[in-house]
Amino acid sequence: MVAWYNDTDPYAAQWLQNLIDAGHIAPGVVDTRDIRDISPNDLTQYTQLHFFAGIGGWSLALRAAGWTDNRPVWTGSCPCQPFSNSGQQKAFDDDRHLWPVWFELIKALKPATLFGEQVAAKAALDWFDLVSADLEGAGYAVGATDLCAAGLAAPHIRQRLWFGATRRMADANGAFGDSELSDAAAILQATESAPADQPARPGDDVGLGDAHGTRSQGRPRKPRADQRALGTSGLDRCPWREPEWIWCRDGRWRSVEPGLRPLAHGVSNRVGRLRAYGNAIVPQVAASFIEAFEESL
């Protein structure tokens, strides 16, 4: 098996298995054990390891970025609840703060490359300070940037902190030399210089959710169904071609993903789906970050 996926949520685990069976993500096995019960010896046979895997977004993103299934990598989206503004904000005192557990596995097996993601909140910056310090102390060069799904013309914001790390080589004295990845600025610069959607042309009817629109977001207006997706370098840069528009009580149109009615009465497995959607990454944004990370090396 090429890949190993880990998630303790039975609903997400079955979703992962269905995606593997359908060939949508890298072939592999799904492990539902708590990460605290996993030892390094359990992982040595796998090429790609996806911790806190959710519904497989990282594997999909890697493929979209041209990262082959047999190319080694670790990914992980540590639980965001301890650091989210909408949570109890217990931060490092929360039992769901699992970075230290993941880091022990990283130190033991020393993957060459790893990617991760965390909620973009003030408390999460303290979390990333710990993550970057731990990784740099273990011989990794780390880069990060803050990206949102709306930056790829998605009909939602989904602001997240994305980071990548590459292992530096130690010399004969055990000291780490210069890395191919210079610093976080290299990641940010590569992200900003990556191919982006072309801006709207003069006279275009720019609608809500369009990051290139000249009008302020949320202004009452006639919605536009076509967000004019352009560019496909490694992935579809704008997969949200036909958003649905909802007229809200405050007199504004807002776009939603087509066919998504997670709060509708009678939707099968509504709670499971909501949890899976809420914990998932946006693969298109992750793929853009991976591509920028590659360009920075």
C-alpha positions in Angstrom: 0.0 0.0 0.0 1.2 3.5 -0.9 -0.7 5.7 1.6 -1.8 5.6 5.2 -4.7 7.7 6.4 -5.5 8.3 10.0 -8.8 9.7 11.4 -10.7 8.6 14.5 -14.1 9.7 13.2 -15.9 6.5 11.9 -17.9 8.5 9.4 -14.9 10.2 7.9 -13.0 6.9 7.9 -15.7 5.3 5.8 -15.7 8.3 3.5 -11.9 7.9 3.1 -12.3 4.2 2.2 -15.0 5.0 -0.3 -12.7 7.6 -2.0 -9.8 5.1 -2.0 -12.1 2.4 -3.6 -13.2 4.9 -6.2 -9.6 5.9 -7.1 -10.1 9.6 -6.1 -7.2 9.6 -3.6 -4.0 7.6 -3.3 -4.5 3.9 -2.7 -3.9 2.9 0.9 -5.3 1.9 4.3 -7.4 3.8 6.8 -6.4 3.6 10.5 -9.0 4.8 13.0 -6.7 4.6 16.1 -6.0 7.6 18.2 -2.7 9.1 17.2 -1.5 8.6 20.8 -1.8 4.9 20.2 0.4 4.8 17.1 4.1 4.0 17.2 6.8 4.7 14.6 7.0 1.0 13.8 3.4 1.1 12.6 4.3 3.6 9.8 7.5 2.5 8.3 5.9 0.6 5.4 4.1 3.5 3.9 5.2 6.2 1.5 2.6 8.9 2.1 1.1 9.4 5.6 -1.9 11.6 6.2 -2.6 12.4 9.8 -5.9 13.8 10.9 -6.9 12.9 7.4 -10.6 14.0 7.4 -12.0 13.2 4.0 -8.7 13.0 2.1 -8.2 16.6 1.0 -4.5 16.5 1.2 -4.1 13.5 -1.1 -6.4 15.2 -3.6 -4.4 18.4 -3.3 -1.1 16.6 -3.8 -2.4 15.0 -7.0 -3.7 18.3 -8.3 -0.3 19.8 -7.7 1.5 17.1 -9.7 2.8 15.3 -6.6 2.7 11.6 -7.6 1.2 9.0 -5.2 4.5 7.2 -4.8 6.4 10.3 -3.8 7.0 10.4 0.0 5.3 13.1 2.1 3.6 13.6 5.4 0.5 15.8 5.9 -1.5 16.7 8.8 -4.3 19.1 9.8 -4.1 19.1 13.6 -7.4 19.7 15.4 -8.3 23.4 15.2 -10.8 23.5 18.1 -8.3 24.5 20.8 -7.2 27.6 18.8 -10.4 28.5 16.9 -12.2 31.7 17.8 -15.4 29.8 17.9 -14.1 27.2 20.3 -13.5 27.2 24.1 -10.0 28.7 23.4 -8.2 26.4 25.9 -5.3 26.5 23.4 -2.4 24.4 24.7 -4.4 23.2 27.7 -6.9 21.5 25.5 -6.7 17.7 25.2 -7.1 18.1 21.5 -3.8 19.9 21.2 -2.1 17.0 19.4 0.9 18.6 17.8 3.3 17.3 20.4 2.2 13.8 19.7 2.5 14.2 15.9 5.9 15.8 16.4 7.2 12.8 18.3 6.5 10.6 15.3 8.1 13.2 13.0 11.3 13.2 15.1 11.3 9.4 15.1 10.9 8.8 11.3 12.2 12.1 9.9 10.1 12.5 6.8 11.8 14.5 4.0 8.8 16.8 3.5 5.6 17.6 5.3 2.7 19.9 4.9 0.1 21.1 7.4 -2.7 23.5 8.0 -4.3 25.3 10.9 -7.1 27.8 11.5 -6.1 31.4 10.9 -6.8 32.8 14.3 -4.6 34.8 16.7 -4.2 31.9 19.1 -3.1 29.7 16.1 -0.1 32.0 15.6 1.1 30.9 19.1 0.5 27.4 18.0 2.6 27.9 14.8 5.4 29.4 16.9 5.6 26.1 18.7 5.4 24.1 15.5 8.1 26.1 13.7 10.4 26.1 16.7 10.0 22.3 17.1 10.6 21.6 13.4 13.6 23.9 13.1 15.1 22.4 16.2 14.8 19.0 14.6 16.6 20.1 11.5 13.8 21.3 9.2 13.4 24.6 7.3 9.8 25.8 7.6 7.7 28.2 5.5 4.1 29.4 6.0 1.5 31.7 4.6 -2.1 32.7 5.2 -4.5 31.9 2.3 -8.2 31.9 1.9 -10.5 29.9 -0.5 -12.0 33.2 -1.8 -8.6 33.9 -3.2 -9.3 31.2 -5.8 -12.8 32.6 -6.4 -14.6 30.2 -4.0 -18.0 31.3 -2.7 -16.7 31.3 0.8 -13.7 32.6 2.8 -12.1 29.6 4.6 -9.1 31.5 5.8 -6.3 29.1 6.9 -2.6 29.1 7.8 -0.7 26.7 5.6 2.9 25.5 6.3 5.5 23.3 4.7 8.8 21.9 6.0 11.7 20.2 4.4 14.5 18.4 6.2 18.0 19.9 6.1 21.1 17.7 5.8 23.4 17.5 8.7 27.2 17.7 8.3 29.8 15.4 9.8 29.6 17.3 13.1 25.8 17.1 13.3 25.3 20.7 12.4 22.6 21.7 9.9 23.7 23.7 6.9 21.8 26.0 4.7 18.6 24.7 3.4 17.2 24.8 -0.1 14.2 26.5 1.4 15.5 29.8 2.7 12.7 31.1 4.9 9.0 31.8 5.3 9.3 34.8 2.9 10.3 32.4 0.1 7.0 30.6 0.5 5.0 33.8 0.6 6.8 35.2 -2.4 6.2 32.1 -4.4 2.6 32.0 -3.4 2.0 35.5 -4.5 3.8 35.0 -7.8 2.0 31.8 -8.7 -0.4 31.9 -11.7 -3.6 33.4 -10.6 -7.1 34.0 -12.1 -7.1 36.8 -14.5 -8.9 39.9 -13.3 -12.3 40.8 -14.6 -12.4 42.9 -17.8 -13.9 46.4 -17.8 -17.7 46.2 -18.0 -17.8 42.6 -16.7 -20.7 41.9 -14.3 -18.6 41.0 -11.3 -20.7 39.2 -8.7 -20.4 38.3 -5.1 -17.6 35.9 -4.1 -15.4 37.2 -6.9 -12.0 38.3 -5.4 -11.2 40.5 -8.3 -14.4 42.5 -8.2 -14.2 46.2 -7.9 -17.4 46.6 -6.0 -17.6 46.0 -2.3 -18.5 42.5 -1.2 -22.1 42.2 0.0 -23.6 45.1 -2.0 -27.2 44.3 -3.2 -27.1 43.5 -6.9 -28.1 41.0 -9.5 -26.0 37.9 -9.1 -23.9 36.4 -11.8 -23.9 32.7 -12.4 -20.6 32.4 -14.2 -17.4 33.3 -12.3 -15.3 33.0 -15.4 -12.8 30.3 -14.4 -9.5 30.8 -16.1 -6.2 28.8 -16.0 -5.6 25.2 -15.1 -1.9 24.9 -14.1 -2.0 21.5 -12.4 -5.5 22.0 -11.1 -8.7 23.7 -12.0 -8.1 27.2 -10.6 -11.8 28.0 -10.2 -14.0 24.9 -9.9 -16.9 27.0 -8.5 -18.2 27.9 -12.0 -21.9 27.7 -11.2 -22.6 28.9 -7.6 -26.1 29.2 -6.4 -27.3 32.6 -5.1 -29.4 33.2 -2.1 -31.3 36.4 -1.4 -30.8 37.1 2.3 -33.0 39.0 4.8 -30.5 41.9 5.0 -31.1 42.6 1.3 -28.0 41.1 0.0 -27.2 38.2 -2.4 -24.8 35.6 -1.2 -23.3 32.7 -3.2 -23.1 29.1 -2.0 -21.8 26.0 -3.5 -24.3 24.4 -5.9 -26.4 21.6 -4.4 -25.0 22.1 -0.9 -27.9 22.1 1.5 -26.3 20.8 4.7 -28.9 22.4 7.0 -32.0 21.1 5.2 -34.4 19.0 7.1 -34.2 15.3 6.3 -30.7 15.3 4.8 -29.2 11.8 5.4 -26.3 11.8 7.9 -26.6 15.5 8.2 -24.4 15.7 11.4 -21.7 13.5 10.0 -21.6 15.5 6.8 -21.4 18.8 8.6 -18.6 17.6 10.8 -16.7 16.2 7.7 -17.2 19.5 5.8 -16.2 21.6 8.7 -12.9 19.6 9.3 -12.0 19.4 5.6 -9.4 21.5 3.8 -10.0 23.2 0.5 -7.8 21.0 -1.8 -7.5 23.7 -4.5 -5.9 26.1 -2.0 -3.7 23.4 -0.6 -2.6 22.5 -4.1 -1.7 26.2 -4.8 0.4 26.2 -1.6 2.2 23.0 -2.6 3.0 24.4 -6.0 4.4 27.5 -4.4 6.4 25.4 -1.9 7.9 23.5 -4.8 8.8 26.7 -6.7 10.6 28.0 -3.6 13.0 25.0 -3.4 
